[in-house]
Amino acid sequence: MVTRLTRVLGARHLDVAEDAVQDALLRALRVWPLSGVPAQPVAWLFTVARNQALDRMRRARWFRDREPIITAAVRALGEQGLDEGRLPFGDADLCVMFLTCHPALSREARVALTLKTVCGFGIDEIARAYLQPGPTVAQRIVRAKRTLREADAVADMPTRDDLVARRSAVLETLYLMFNEGYAAHEGAHLTRPDVCEEAVRLTRLLAVSPETASPETAALLALMLLHSARLAARTTPEGDVLLLDAQDRAQWDRGRLAEGLVWLDRSAAGDDLSPYHVQAAIAATHATAPDLARTDWPRIVSLYDQLHALAPSPVVELNRAVALAQWYGAAAGLAAVEANRLLSRLDHYYLAHAVRGTLLMQVGRTSEALTAFDRALACGCSAPERRLIARRRAQVVST
């Protein structure tokens, strides 16, 4: 509903669209318990939100000059929203992503605002993606909305050249959206397959559209396909985490893996090399390995070195340390984890402490392993990840 209202009101008025939808939801909470759920609850909610948006716009000074045009446009939405077949890409969400990725905003502000407005992510989810405090992200979003208002951002879709200029920020948004679906930052479940599938769907639309197709887009789609092919094998029927060495590779979706490899091959066109290319190559190396022991770990370590050169990140360093431990042993991986102030940079990231605890356990430094696991449990993570860390800690206690 926010997406559809924003398409008409313009990215400049995200607050109006969001507030109107919140008002509609609150009204439903008051009315439905008394009168019952309507026959078409989505249409009911949208109609109320649409009318609330109109009421808010009538009260705004700027609306006076544009009232006839915008009133007609909002009313034309009808009870079921926009006819998405008439939109660029045939998808309202993707259109609004390009609107909120406005050049007046910094790259991080574009992505954070889009994740919140279009993808529905909370502040904590966005903060985890950036490894930054929640208040920092919240302020970034507030400033982004203010900037859009001051820039008088409109509802018109960007030109083809503008689409290309904004494409990278949209791709980054979809990448972070997929990551949250692949490993949820909190909650009862490790994965959110619906979020992953939505990210794949939107990225596929970009990959096949002449206006936005590019090697970078193809590489991101390949990465998503290769990872999402393994979703079913990542947890037990009870919802517990299965790490790569414990996964039944027969459960991997071979059709999706093959499609991912095709898109990876397509991404090789041209001379551009993006971080998505390298990450997709890492995923492909895992996907084509018959088992953990016969994985090409030297290649994976080398790819992480290449990825760090393109996009330096402490998370990349952590993943490289894990691959190094598989190649050279736990001591080598532990040395990499404890080098370059990596732990201090990832102090609030549960996985850094969980990895260190596991490696400490493997080299026999049990008391330090317990401390590391306790620190990991003090950080935010999903319930399945918390159970895995607790099991690892119990192993140390029992030895």
C-alpha positions, 0 to 999 in steps of 0.5 A, a space after each residue: 500500500 505504501 508503494 502504490 501511494 508513493 507512486 502517485 504522491 512522489 518519493 518526496 511524500 513517503 511520510 504521508 503514504 506511511 502515515 496513511 497506511 498506519 492510520 488504516 491499520 489502526 482503524 482496522 484494529 478498532 473496527 474489525 473486532 466489532 463489525 467483522 473482517 470485511 469480504 475484501 480486507 486488502 481492498 478495505 485497507 487500501 481504500 481507507 489508506 487512500 482516503 487518509 492520504 487525500 485528507 492529509 494532502 488537502 491539509 498540506 499547503 503545497 497541495 493547493 496548486 496540485 490538488 486536481 491532478 493528484 486527487 484524480 491520480 489517487 482516485 484512479 488507483 481504485 480499490 485494488 491499487 495500480 494496474 502493474 502491467 502498465 508500469 515500467 518493469 511491470 512492478 510497483 515495488 521496483 518502480 518505487 525503489 528507483 524513486 527512493 534511490 534519488 541522486 540527492 541522497 547518499 548511497 547508504 541513505 538511498 539503500 536504508 530508506 528503500 529497505 525501510 519503505 519498500 521492503 518493510 525492514 525494521 531499523 534493527 534489520 537495516 542496522 545489522 546489514 550495515 553493522 551500525 547502531 540502530 540510532 545511526 540508521 534511524 537518523 539517516 532515514 529521517 535525514 533522507 526523507 527530509 532531503 527528498 522533501 527539500 528536493 521536491 522529488 516527484 512521482 515520475 519514473 527516472 529517464 533511462 539514463 537515470 535508471 542506469 545511474 540509480 541501478 547500483 543502489 537498487 541492486 545493493 538494496 536487493 542484495 541486502 534484502 536477500 541476505 536478510 531472507 537467507 539469514 534472518 537477524 532475529 526471530 524463530 526461523 533461520 531463513 525467510 524464503 519468501 523474502 529471498 524469493 521476492 529479492 530473486 523476482 525483482 532482480 530477475 526483472 532487472 536482469 531481463 529488462 533492456 534498461 537495467 540489464 548489465 553484467 553486475 545485475 546478472 552476477 547478483 541474480 546468479 549469486 541469489 540463485 546459487 544461494 537460494 538453491 541451498 535453502 531447504 538444506 540449511 535447517 532440520 525439520 525442527 528448524 535447527 541450523 545445519 552448517 555446510 558440512 552437515 547439509 544433505 547436498 541431495 536437497 540442493 535445488 539442482 535446477 536452480 543451481 544450473 540456472 545460477 551458473 548460466 547467469 554467472 556465465 552471462 555476467 562475464 560479458 564485458 570488462 567490469 568486475 563487481 563484488 557480486 561477480 566474486 561472491 557468485 564465483 565463491 557460491 559456484 565453487 561451493 555449489 559444484 563441490 561434491 562435499 566439504 572435504 573436496 571443496 577447492 578451498 585455495 580458490 575460495 581463499 583467493 576469491 575472498 582476497 579478491 573480494 576484499 580488494 574490491 570491497 574491503 569489509 571485516 565480514 569478508 575478512 571473517 569469511 576468509 578466516 573460515 575458509 583458511 581454517 578449512 584449508 590450513 587448519 583451525 590454528 591458521 583460521 584463528 590467527 586470521 580472526 585475531 589479527 588486524 583488530 577484526 574482533 573489535 570491529 565486529 564486537 557486536 556481530 555474533 558470528 565473529 565470536 561464534 567462529 572464534 569460539 569454534 576455532 578455540 574449541 578445535 585447538 583446545 583452548 576451552 576456557 577462552 572458547 566458553 568466553 567467546 560463545 558467551 559473548 556470541 550469545 550476548 549479541 543479537 541473532 535468530 533462535 536457531 543460531 542461538 541454539 547452535 551456539 548453545 550446543 557448541 558451548 555445551 560441547 566445550 563444557 562436557 569435554 
